[in-house]
Amino acid sequence: MNWKRWIGLAVLFAALVIGERIYLYRPDHKYRLTLEVETPSGLRSASGVISVHPNRAYGGSGSGPAGPRIKGDALFVDLGNGRNLVALLLHGMNPAETDGLNYLPLRAFAAAGRRLDFREVKKQTGSIAMTGELIPTLVTFSDPANPDSARVAEPSKLAAALGDGFALRRVSLEIVPSGLWPLDYGGALGEPVTRDIRSRLPWAGDPAKAATALTAAGIVAVPPPDAGFVPMQAFRRD
C-alpha cells in the first residue's frame, strides 16, 4: 500500500539525516588532560576530557577554521585554602595560541618520539608527560568570583604565583575512548567531554568578564587567519 511506501521513505530519510549528523559532528578522538600540583598540604590534581573534531563539512563552509576544533572546558585545580590553578584552552601568553589544544595530542606524541598521522591518534595508549610549550596557559585567581583577579602562573615558577610549597609536579595526556556520539555518557559508551568550568568560575560564560580575566592576566589571544576567537573560548569550547 502507498502508506507503507511513504513510511518506508520517511524512515530512510530520517536514517540518512541522522547518519549525516553523526558523520559531521562525532569526534575523531578524545584525550584526558591531567594536572598534578604539589602543595604544602600534599598532592592535588584534576583532569578533564576534551574532544577533537575534524572539519568534515562538504567542500568547506568558507567560514571558520579549516583544521580540527575542540570541545571542552578549561581545567580547574582546587589547591585548597582558597588557592587554585586553571589550565586555559590556550598556549602561551602574548601572543597566546588559540588552536594549540586542537593539535595537542599530535604534538605531545611527537615530542615523545611518536610522529603520527591525525587518524592514528585515537589508537594510542598510555599516558605521556608534557613539558615546556606543550603545557597550556596556566592562570590563578585570588578570588574565583572576580575575573579581574586573574594572574598568569608560570609552570616552572608556581611558587611565585601561589606561594612557597607549590610546584607543578606533572601535566599528562592520554587518549580515551571516543565512544558512540551522541550517546557517549560514560562507560562502554565512551568518555563524555568534561563540563565543569562554569561551576568553578560562574562568570566564564560572560564575554566581557572573560575578556577582563584575560586582560588582567596579560594574555593576548591571536587566532589563525581563518578562525575567529572570543574570550569565552579560553574557558569553554562548544
Beta strands, then each sheet from edge to edge (+ up, - down):
strand 1: 29-39
strand 2: 42-53
strand 3: 69-73
strand 4: 75-80
strand 5: 83-87
strand 6: 91-92
strand 7: 96-97
strand 8: 127-129
strand 9: 138-141
strand 10: 150-152
strand 11: 167-176
strand 12: 221-222
strand 13: 236-237
sheet 1: 8+ 11- 1+ 2- 3+ 13-
sheet 2: 4+ 5- 9+ 10-
sheet 3: 6+ 7- 12-
end
